[in-house]
Amino acid sequence: MVAFRLMTWNVQNLLPVGSKDGPPTQAALDAKLASLAQVIDAQQPDVLALQEVGPPQMLQQLQERLTQKLPNAEVSAHPDHRQIRVAFLSHLPLQDPVQLHPFPQGLAPVQVGDPPAGSTAPPSLDHMGRGALQVTVTADGQGLVIITAHLKSKLLTFPNDRFQPHDEDEHARFGAYALDLRAAEAVTLRAHLTSVLDDQGTSLPVLLCGDLNDGVDAATTQLLQGPPGSELETAGFGRPDHGDGQRMWNLALRIPVEQRFSRVFRGRRELIDHVFASRMLLSPLPDVTTAAAGPATLRSITEDPRAEVGKPGSDYAAVVATFQLPS
């Protein structure tokens, strides 16, 4: 068996100095890069999936800080309006990149805001707010397909760049817009996974990872699994059936309970960053942990992410999964 190590991490606004949401000074950026690199070097991933990466030069600056070099890079061509995107770093060559952006055929555009003044037509999207990215790597002769994504945030933004609603009606509407978009993005990923797996998941190694912005039991997260009834730690897990070729397994339960969170929101621990694997990668079961920058406990955040601007590290923990591949 050969070990393969995948790490996924929302590095929180890896943006240039002076840009909106970016660090205010070069010293602040240097501190952020150093703290990120320290965690990545300690984990020594074969492939690193990243979320909230700014312009490609920011990814290059992170690469330069690494002692355990990850020279190969691939970046999403579809950032959001803040110019953050997903990306990969790897010591293995990154092959056959696929950019995921439009909703699949049959899925209608979703409303993403209130109609502008004087109009009855609300703004809508027919694509992911932040594009997902797929790469293929070869580890000891075994090809692995890896997809990373960053779904719509649960932290809501209101008109005029507000993080607090005028009233609870506005709060409820924008909560629905965010949920609808996140669900449509999950459907987009699931449709793509079904195509990639092609009912061959028992022999084809496929991984999905990233900041999915909701918990294990959330409907949007559940959509990604495919056919139900065979999840980890259920009676159906050890019973192969015709759905195994299409299923993806959430590895959250492989994380030790005391580490099973990737963000702290108002003092509450949440696991919103996930790794899913096809059946072929579950024998033996992988080891999965989380890793954070700086102190052992993550900073607790609120509805206003601007409070984190300029701080080192990330307000997220990374999720790290180690698989044993047949040699």
JOVENRA-V41039 format. One record per pair of residues at least 24 apart in sequence whose ideal C-beta (glycine too) atoms are under 10 Angstrom apart, sorted by the first residue. I is the first residue (numbers start at 1). GAP is how many residues later the second one is. If there is no record, write none. Layout:
i->{I:I}
gap->{GAP:GAP}
This chain:
i->{1:1:1:1:1:1:1:2:2:2:2:2:2:2:2:2:3:3:3:3:3:3:3:3:3:4:4:4:4:4:4:4:4:4:4:4:4:4:4:4:4:4:4:5:5:5:5:5:5:5:5:5:5:5:5:5:6:6:6:6:6:6:6:6:6:6:6:6:6:6:6:6:6:6:6:6:6:6:6:7:7:7:7:7:7:7:7:7:7:7:7:7:7:7:7:7:7:7:7:7:8:8:8:8:8:8:8:8:8:8:8:8:8:8:8:8:8:8:8:8:8:8:8:8:8:8:9:9:9:9:9:9:9:9:9:9:9:9:9:9:9:9:9:9:9:9:9:9:9:9:9:10:10:10:10:10:10:10:10:10:10:10:10:10:10:10:10:10:10:10:10:10:11:11:11:11:11:11:11:11:11:11:11:11:11:11:11:11:11:11:11:11:11:12:12:12:12:12:12:12:12:12:12:12:12:12:12:12:13:13:13:13:13:13:13:13:13:13:13:13:13:13:14:14:14:14:14:14:14:14:14:14:14:14:14:14:15:15:15:15:15:15:15:15:15:16:16:16:16:16:16:17:19:19:19:19:19:20:20:20:20:20:21:21:21:21:21:21:21:21:21:21:22:22:22:22:22:22:23:23:23:23:24:24:25:27:28:28:28:28:29:29:29:29:30:30:30:31:31:31:31:32:32:32:32:32:32:32:32:32:33:33:33:33:33:33:33:34:34:34:34:35:35:35:35:35:35:35:35:36:36:36:36:36:36:36:36:37:37:37:37:37:37:37:37:37:38:38:38:38:38:38:38:39:39:39:39:39:39:39:39:39:40:40:40:40:40:40:40:40:40:41:41:41:41:41:41:42:42:42:42:42:43:43:43:43:43:43:44:44:44:44:45:45:45:45:45:45:45:45:46:46:46:46:46:46:46:46:46:47:47:47:47:47:47:47:47:47:47:47:47:47:47:47:48:48:48:48:48:48:48:48:48:49:49:49:49:49:49:49:49:49:49:49:49:49:49:49:49:49:49:49:49:49:50:50:50:50:50:50:50:50:50:50:50:50:50:51:51:51:51:51:51:51:51:51:51:51:51:51:51:51:51:51:51:52:52:52:52:52:52:52:52:52:52:52:52:53:53:53:53:53:53:53:53:53:54:54:54:54:54:54:55:55:55:55:56:56:58:58:58:59:59:59:59:62:62:63:66:72:72:74:74:74:74:74:74:75:75:76:76:76:76:76:76:76:76:76:76:77:77:77:78:78:78:78:78:78:78:78:79:79:79:80:80:80:80:80:80:80:81:81:81:82:82:84:84:85:85:85:85:85:86:86:86:86:86:86:86:86:86:86:86:87:87:88:88:88:88:88:88:90:90:90:91:92:92:92:92:92:92:92:93:93:93:93:94:94:94:94:94:95:95:95:95:95:95:96:96:96:96:96:96:97:97:97:97:98:98:98:98:98:98:98:98:98:99:99:99:99:100:100:100:100:100:100:100:100:100:100:100:100:100:100:101:101:101:101:101:101:101:101:101:102:102:102:102:102:103:103:103:103:103:103:103:104:104:104:104:104:104:104:104:104:105:106:106:107:107:107:107:107:108:109:109:110:110:110:110:110:110:110:110:110:110:111:111:111:111:111:112:112:112:112:112:112:112:113:113:113:113:113:113:114:114:114:114:114:114:116:122:122:123:124:124:124:125:125:125:125:125:125:126:127:127:127:128:128:128:128:128:128:128:128:129:129:129:129:129:129:130:130:130:131:131:132:132:132:132:132:132:133:134:134:134:134:134:134:136:136:137:137:139:139:139:139:140:140:140:141:141:141:142:142:142:142:142:142:142:143:143:144:144:144:144:144:144:144:144:144:144:145:145:145:145:145:145:145:145:145:146:146:146:146:146:146:147:147:147:147:147:147:147:147:147:147:147:148:148:148:148:148:148:149:149:149:149:149:149:149:149:149:149:149:149:149:150:150:150:150:150:150:151:151:151:151:151:151:151:151:151:151:151:151:151:151:151:151:151:151:152:152:152:152:152:152:152:152:152:152:152:152:152:152:153:153:153:153:153:153:153:153:154:154:154:154:154:154:154:154:154:154:154:154:155:155:155:155:155:155:155:156:157:157:161:162:163:163:163:163:163:163:164:164:165:178:179:179:179:179:181:182:182:182:182:182:182:182:182:183:183:183:183:183:184:185:185:185:185:186:186:186:186:186:186:186:186:186:186:187:187:187:189:189:189:189:189:190:190:190:190:190:190:190:193:193:193:193:193:193:193:193:194:194:194:196:197:197:197:197:197:197:197:197:198:198:199:199:199:199:199:200:200:200:200:200:201:201:201:201:201:201:201:201:201:201:201:201:201:201:202:202:202:202:202:202:202:202:202:203:203:203:203:204:204:204:204:204:205:205:205:205:205:205:205:205:206:206:206:206:206:206:206:207:207:207:207:207:207:207:207:207:207:208:208:208:208:208:208:208:209:209:209:209:209:209:209:209:210:210:210:210:210:210:211:211:211:211:211:211:211:212:212:212:212:212:212:212:213:213:213:213:213:214:214:214:214:215:215:215:215:215:215:216:216:216:216:216:216:216:217:217:218:221:221:221:221:221:221:222:224:224:224:224:225:225:225:226:226:230:232:232:237:237:240:243:244:244:244:244:245:245:245:246:246:247:247:247:247:247:248:248:248:248:248:248:249:249:249:249:249:249:249:249:249:250:250:250:250:251:251:251:251:251:251:251:251:251:251:251:251:252:252:252:253:253:254:254:254:254:254:254:254:254:254:255:255:255:255:255:255:255:255:256:256:256:256:258:259:259:259:259:259:259:259:260:260:260:260:261:261:261:261:261:261:262:262:262:262:262:262:262:262:262:262:263:263:263:263:263:263:263:263:263:264:264:264:264:264:264:264:264:264:265:265:265:265:265:265:266:266:266:266:267:267:267:268:269:269:269:269:270:271:271:272:273:273:273:273:274:275:275:275:275:276:277:277:280:280:280:281:281:281:281:282:283:283:284:284:285:285:286:286:286:286:286:287:287:287:287:287:288:288:288:288:288:289:289:289:289:289:289:290:290:290:290:290:291:291:291:291:292:292:292:293:293}
gap->{139:283:322:323:324:325:326:137:138:139:140:321:322:323:324:325:43:136:137:283:284:319:320:321:322:41:42:43:88:133:135:136:138:140:201:203:277:282:317:318:319:320:321:38:39:40:41:42:43:134:281:282:315:316:317:318:39:40:41:42:43:84:131:138:140:142:201:203:245:269:271:275:280:282:313:314:315:316:317:32:33:36:37:38:39:40:41:42:43:63:82:202:268:282:284:311:312:313:314:315:37:39:40:41:42:43:78:80:138:140:141:142:199:200:201:202:203:254:265:266:267:308:310:311:312:313:27:30:31:34:36:39:40:41:42:43:200:201:202:253:264:281:282:283:284:305:307:308:309:310:311:39:40:41:42:43:74:76:140:200:201:203:252:253:262:263:304:305:306:307:308:309:24:25:28:29:37:39:40:41:42:43:47:48:51:73:76:282:302:303:304:305:307:24:39:40:72:199:281:289:293:296:297:299:301:302:303:304:39:40:41:45:69:71:292:293:295:296:297:298:301:302:36:37:38:39:40:41:44:45:47:48:70:71:73:300:37:38:39:40:43:67:68:69:294:38:39:41:42:45:67:293:35:36:39:63:64:62:63:141:286:289:31:33:61:62:63:284:285:287:288:289:32:36:60:61:287:288:286:287:288:289:285:286:285:283:281:282:283:284:29:32:281:283:31:35:282:279:280:281:282:29:30:33:261:278:279:280:281:282:25:28:29:31:32:33:279:31:259:278:279:30:257:258:259:276:277:278:279:26:29:30:257:276:277:278:282:24:25:26:27:28:29:30:31:256:27:28:29:255:256:274:275:252:253:254:255:274:275:278:279:281:25:26:27:28:30:49:251:253:278:24:25:26:27:28:29:25:26:249:251:278:25:246:248:275:277:279:24:26:47:276:25:44:45:46:273:275:276:277:24:44:45:46:91:93:98:276:277:25:41:42:43:44:45:47:88:90:92:97:99:101:160:162:25:39:40:41:42:43:100:270:272:37:38:39:40:41:84:86:97:98:99:100:101:158:159:160:161:162:224:226:269:270:25:26:35:36:37:38:39:83:98:100:160:161:268:25:33:34:35:36:79:97:98:99:100:158:159:160:161:162:222:263:265:27:28:30:32:33:34:35:78:98:159:262:264:26:30:31:32:33:34:35:36:97:25:28:29:30:31:33:24:28:29:30:29:31:25:26:29:26:28:29:30:25:27:26:25:63:65:24:25:59:60:61:74:24:58:24:25:52:54:55:56:57:72:73:74:24:54:56:24:49:50:51:52:53:54:55:50:51:52:48:49:50:51:70:72:73:48:49:76:48:75:46:66:45:46:47:48:65:44:45:46:47:61:62:63:64:123:124:125:46:61:45:46:47:49:58:60:45:47:56:46:43:44:45:46:47:48:52:42:43:44:45:39:41:42:43:52:40:41:42:43:48:50:38:39:40:41:47:49:36:37:38:39:34:35:36:37:38:47:49:94:98:32:33:34:35:27:28:31:32:33:34:47:48:49:85:88:89:91:92:25:26:27:28:29:30:31:32:87:24:25:26:29:86:24:25:81:82:84:85:88:80:83:84:85:86:87:88:90:91:86:81:85:76:77:80:81:84:76:72:75:42:66:67:69:70:71:72:73:74:75:62:65:66:69:70:40:62:65:66:68:69:72:44:45:46:60:61:64:44:45:56:59:60:63:43:51:55:54:53:56:57:27:52:55:56:59:60:58:57:58:61:24:53:54:56:57:58:60:61:24:49:52:53:55:56:55:80:81:54:57:53:56:57:60:76:78:77:58:59:62:72:73:74:69:70:68:70:66:184:186:188:185:186:187:184:185:186:63:138:139:181:183:184:185:61:62:60:61:62:63:133:134:136:137:179:181:48:51:52:59:60:61:62:63:133:59:60:61:62:63:129:42:45:46:49:59:60:61:62:63:101:129:59:60:61:62:63:127:36:37:39:40:43:59:60:61:62:63:64:75:125:35:60:61:62:63:123:27:30:31:32:33:34:35:37:38:59:60:61:62:63:69:70:73:121:25:26:27:28:29:30:31:32:33:34:60:61:62:68:25:28:29:58:60:61:119:152:24:25:28:59:60:61:64:109:111:116:118:149:58:110:146:147:148:149:150:147:146:148:145:142:139:140:141:142:143:144:139:140:138:35:35:39:40:41:39:30:31:32:36:37:38:39:41:31:35:36:37:40:36:27:28:35:38:26:27:28:32:33:34:35:36:37:38:33:36:37:31:34:35:59:87:30:33:34:35:36:56:58:31:32:33:53:54:55:83:85:32:52:54:82:29:47:48:49:50:51:81:82:47:48:43:44:45:46:47:45:46:78:79:80:25:42:43:44:45:46:47:48:76:77:78:79:80:81:38:42:43:45:76:77:78:80:81:42:75:76:77:41:74:75:76:77:72:73:74:75:76:118:120:121:42:70:71:72:73:74:75:41:44:68:69:70:71:74:79:114:116:40:42:66:67:68:69:70:42:64:65:66:67:68:110:112:62:63:64:65:66:109:51:52:61:62:63:105:108:38:50:59:60:61:62:64:50:57:59:60:61:56:57:58:60:37:46:55:56:57:59:34:36:37:44:55:56:58:33:35:54:29:31:50:51:53:55:28:24:26:50:52:24:25:51:50:52:49:50:53:45:48:39:36:34:35:36:38:33:34:35:32:33:29:30:31:32:35:27:28:29:30:31:33:26:27:28:29:30:32:33:36:37:24:25:26:27:24:25:26:30:31:34:35:36:37:68:70:72:24:36:67:32:35:28:31:32:33:34:35:65:67:68:32:33:34:35:62:64:65:66:31:32:33:34:32:29:30:31:32:33:58:60:28:29:30:59:29:31:36:37:55:56:28:29:30:36:52:53:54:55:56:57:29:35:36:37:38:51:52:53:54:28:33:34:35:36:37:51:52:53:33:35:36:37:38:50:34:35:36:37:33:34:35:32:28:29:31:48:28:46:48:44:43:44:45:46:45:44:45:46:48:45:44:46:43:45:46:40:42:43:44:41:41:43:39:40:38:39:34:35:36:37:38:33:34:35:36:37:31:32:33:34:35:28:29:30:31:32:33:26:27:28:29:30:26:27:28:29:24:25:26:24:25}
